[in-house]
Amino acid sequence: MKIWCLLRDQLAHIKPIEEAMASEAEFIHDSEWDPSPMVREKPNLVLCINDYPLDILRCLDAARGDGIPSLVLQDGILEWRCQYENPLFGAGGGAPQHQPVMADKIACIGHESLRRIAGWGNDARVELTGMPRLDYLCSRASEPTEKPGRRLLVMTAKNPGFNARQRETTLRSLRELKAHLDTLSHIQTLWRLSRGVATELGVANQLDQIASAELVGVVENVDAVISTPSTAMLEAMLLGRPVAALDYHNVPTFVRTAWVISAPEHIRTVIPELLDPPPAKIAFQQESLADNLVCDGSSVQRVCALIRKMVAFAASSNLKQCRMPSDLLGTQSSYTFFPQKRLNQLYAGQSVFEELDPEKLQIRLARAENENTRLRADNAELKKRVQLGSWVKSGVRKLAATARGQ
């Protein structure tokens, strides 16, 4: 079996699956995202982490045209600002994330994500698998905490904001939190912040690298965690730490936490309870974790099973003429959602979603693809010129050095 992997980073999501299928599948890593080599190689399945870049979309289209199934792995929690207020996606006129999913299937990390993504027009594409890169945490025994605790970790998502306003709101919440923590001499505070934020706050940063193993070492040395919305919240919950969401943005939340700091007045009441949590709120946190991340059994094996079923179906059917069956793994519980709104309603004011005539959209797409092809060719030529210029400058410097030596 050959699996064609469209990725340039985020190898941690693929590695556990690759190791589990080492004896039955060859994983070919493609960082160029060019459909031609992929189609020539004729893989049994195309695997990716994100399906919104244009080059990946072309690969997925080429795979579908050749009857090759495709699978995208959900790489983290859903978050409102990323989904609806991110200039990269629908709010900025770009392709909305997961609305719809462009691959044949998406491996969802939890029930909440599955329900949400299914409601975005992907009812037949969603599969419940869990998150392979976090399997090792699901079976890891939690280090005990002090009661009441006195060690607190404050952390942020990789991106503190998707525009200047969001970034400033996040920074304001961190400044106000720090101001209060500075008055609590009995509390030891560690900071794990996105790059640049620690400098602006004037704190020592515990972020050595954005990796799960590094985060675990930090979380196990504290008694509670305060975090802006991020997948790292689930990792802290898995490690048995009470987690509060620091979120001043006043937007809907997809991942519910037992504690929320959404205004300055919440800080002084949340921190004492977070460090000495009542059982009822710990129970709520565990229920929320179970809804947002599947931890029963092996996520790796579920993804491997999904890959095998997709490959088997593609081998016995013509994917050019039919869709992949829904719920291949047979793990979905029942859920209900309202019909998906049109993109021009969700992202009002973005002209790219206003046109609904298929022929006009085809013409726009043809023009955009031709322009993209021209710009890529121009960019390649510019790179050649820059490289040539670098060689010339290097040669001149060497000649000058030789002349000075003489």
Residue pairs with C-beta under 8 A, 6 or more apart in sequence:
1 21
1 24
1 25
1 26
1 44
1 45
1 311
2 25
2 26
2 28
2 41
2 42
2 43
2 44
2 45
3 21
3 25
3 26
3 27
3 28
3 43
3 44
3 45
3 46
3 47
3 307
4 28
4 30
4 38
4 41
4 43
4 45
4 46
4 47
4 63
4 68
5 14
5 27
5 28
5 29
5 30
5 47
5 48
6 30
6 33
6 46
6 47
6 48
6 49
6 56
6 59
7 13
7 14
7 29
7 30
7 31
7 48
7 49
8 31
10 49
10 75
12 133
12 211
12 212
13 49
13 73
13 75
13 132
13 133
14 27
14 29
14 47
14 49
14 73
15 133
16 132
16 133
16 135
16 300
17 27
17 47
17 132
17 300
17 303
17 304
17 307
18 25
18 27
20 300
20 301
20 304
21 27
21 304
21 307
25 44
25 307
27 47
28 41
28 43
30 37
30 38
30 59
33 53
33 55
33 56
33 58
33 59
34 55
34 59
35 58
35 59
35 61
35 62
35 63
38 46
38 59
38 62
38 63
39 62
39 63
39 66
42 66
42 68
43 68
44 68
44 69
44 311
44 314
44 315
45 68
45 69
45 70
45 71
45 307
45 310
45 311
45 314
46 59
46 60
46 63
46 68
46 69
46 70
46 71
46 103
47 70
47 71
47 72
47 73
47 307
48 56
48 59
48 60
48 70
48 71
48 72
48 73
48 103
49 72
49 73
49 75
50 56
50 72
50 75
51 57
51 60
51 72
51 101
51 102
51 103
52 88
52 89
52 94
52 95
52 97
52 102
54 372
57 95
57 102
60 70
60 102
60 103
63 69
63 70
64 70
64 104
64 319
64 320
65 320
67 314
67 318
67 319
67 320
68 314
68 319
69 104
69 105
69 310
69 311
69 313
69 314
69 319
69 324
70 103
70 104
70 105
71 103
71 104
71 105
71 106
71 107
71 306
71 307
71 310
72 101
72 102
72 103
72 105
72 106
72 107
73 106
73 107
73 132
73 303
74 106
74 107
74 108
74 109
74 113
74 117
74 131
76 109
76 230
76 231
77 109
77 113
77 229
77 230
77 231
77 233
77 234
77 254
77 255
77 292
78 112
78 113
78 116
78 117
78 254
78 255
79 157
79 229
79 230
79 254
79 255
80 249
80 251
80 252
80 253
80 254
81 161
81 162
81 166
81 229
81 249
81 251
82 89
82 97
82 162
83 89
83 96
83 97
83 98
84 90
84 91
84 251
84 346
85 91
85 162
85 163
85 166
85 251
86 92
86 97
86 162
87 94
87 162
87 163
88 94
88 162
89 95
89 96
89 97
90 96
90 97
90 99
90 343
90 346
90 347
90 350
90 353
91 347
91 350
92 350
93 347
93 350
93 351
93 352
96 343
96 346
96 347
98 106
98 117
98 120
98 122
99 120
99 121
99 340
99 343
99 346
100 120
100 121
100 122
100 125
101 117
101 120
101 122
101 125
101 126
103 125
104 125
104 310
104 319
104 323
104 324
105 125
105 126
105 127
105 306
105 310
105 324
105 328
106 117
106 122
106 125
106 126
106 127
107 127
107 129
107 302
107 303
107 306
108 114
108 117
108 126
108 127
108 128
108 129
109 129
109 130
109 131
109 292
109 293
109 294
109 299
110 128
110 130
110 291
110 292
110 293
110 294
111 128
111 290
111 291
111 292
111 294
111 333
111 335
112 254
112 255
112 291
112 292
113 254
113 292
114 126
114 127
114 128
114 332
114 335
115 335
115 337
116 254
117 125
117 126
118 125
118 126
118 335
118 337
119 337
119 338
119 340
120 340
121 340
123 326
124 323
124 324
124 325
124 326
125 324
125 326
126 332
127 306
127 327
127 328
127 329
127 331
127 332
128 294
128 302
128 329
128 331
128 332
129 294
129 299
129 302
129 303
129 306
129 329
130 138
130 293
130 294
130 295
130 297
130 298
130 299
130 302
131 293
131 294
131 299
132 299
132 300
132 303
133 212
134 212
134 234
134 235
134 238
134 293
134 299
135 298
135 299
135 300
137 212
137 216
137 235
137 238
137 239
138 238
138 295
138 299
140 216
140 238
140 239
142 239
142 240
142 241
143 220
143 239
143 240
145 222
145 223
145 224
145 240
145 241
146 223
147 276
148 223
148 272
148 275
148 276
149 222
149 223
149 224
149 274
149 275
149 276
150 186
150 187
150 188
150 223
150 275
151 187
151 188
151 190
151 221
151 222
151 223
151 224
152 181
152 187
152 188
152 189
152 190
152 222
152 223
152 224
152 225
152 226
152 271
152 274
152 275
153 189
153 190
153 191
153 192
153 206
153 218
153 219
153 222
153 224
153 225
153 226
153 236
153 241
154 174
154 177
154 178
154 181
154 189
154 190
154 191
154 192
154 193
154 225
154 226
154 227
154 246
155 191
155 192
155 193
155 225
155 226
155 227
155 228
155 230
155 232
156 170
156 174
156 192
156 193
156 194
156 197
156 227
156 228
156 230
157 194
157 227
157 228
157 229
157 230
157 232
158 194
158 210
158 230
159 194
160 166
160 167
160 170
160 171
160 193
160 194
160 197
160 228
161 167
161 168
161 169
161 170
166 249
169 248
169 249
170 197
170 228
170 248
170 249
171 197
171 200
171 201
172 248
173 228
173 246
173 247
173 248
173 261
174 193
174 197
174 201
174 246
175 201
176 264
176 267
177 226
177 246
177 261
177 267
178 201
178 203
180 267
180 268
180 271
181 187
181 189
181 271
184 271
187 271
187 275
190 206
190 218
190 221
190 222
191 198
191 201
191 203
191 204
191 205
191 206
192 205
192 206
192 207
192 215
192 218
193 201
193 203
193 205
193 207
194 207
195 207
198 204
198 205
198 207
206 218
207 214
208 214
212 235
215 232
215 235
216 235
216 239
219 225
219 235
219 236
219 239
219 241
220 239
222 241
223 241
223 242
223 275
224 241
224 242
224 243
224 244
224 274
224 275
224 277
225 233
225 236
225 241
225 242
225 243
225 244
226 243
226 244
226 245
226 246
226 261
226 270
226 271
226 274
227 233
227 236
227 243
227 244
227 245
227 246
228 245
228 246
228 247
229 245
229 247
229 253
229 255
233 243
233 245
233 255
233 257
234 255
234 289
234 292
234 293
236 243
237 243
237 285
237 286
237 288
237 289
238 289
238 293
238 295
242 258
242 259
242 274
242 275
242 277
242 281
242 282
242 285
243 257
243 258
243 259
243 285
244 257
244 258
244 259
244 260
244 261
244 270
244 274
245 253
245 255
245 257
245 259
245 260
245 261
246 261
247 253
247 260
247 261
247 262
248 261
248 262
248 263
250 262
253 260
255 288
255 292
256 288
256 291
257 285
257 288
258 277
258 281
258 282
258 284
258 285
258 288
259 270
259 273
259 274
259 281
260 266
260 270
261 267
261 270
273 281
289 295
294 302
302 329
302 331
305 329
306 328
306 329
309 328
309 329
310 324
310 328
313 324
313 325
313 328
342 353
343 353
344 350
344 353
344 354
344 356
347 353
355 361
355 364
